[in-house]
């Protein structure tokens, strides 16, 4: 991906994902999300897979932030609370020359 396309694509992903999340929370609420996670073994497996992906991404954020002189902990802690929103915002605010 070229640098000129990268940030707009990340921002578009963040906006679309945010809108989809807002609709899901409006339609089903937080309780609906928890019900979906525990609906069956397959949905629980998908949730665990997503948690593991956030952990792997958080390791990358830690290393990248340290290398660039940024504090990684706000991003990692936020990822544990808001999921992929934190890594997406991290990427949007990251210096593209790194």
Residue, then its C-alpha position, 0 to 999 in steps of 0.5 A: x500500500x502506498x503511503x498516500x493511500x494508507x491513512x485514508x484507508x485506515x480512517x475509512x476502516x475506522x469510520x465504517x467499523x465504528x458505524x457498524x459497531x454503533x448499529x450493533x450496540x443500538x440493535x442488540x446492546x452490550x448484553x446482546x454482544x455477550x449473548x452472541x459470544x456465549x451462544x455456542x462453541x463456534x461463537x466462543x471460538x471466534x471470540x477467543x480467536x479475536x482476543x488472541x489477535x488483539x494480544x498479538x497486535x498489542x505485542x506489535x504495538x508495544x515494540x513499534x511504540x518503544x522503537x518510535x519513542x511512544x508510550x505503548x501502554x495507553x494503546x495496549x490497555x485501550x485495546x483490552x477495553x475497546x478492541x480493534x478501535x485502539x490499534x486502528x487509531x494507533x495506526x492512524x496516528x503513527x508516523x508513516x516513515x517508521 
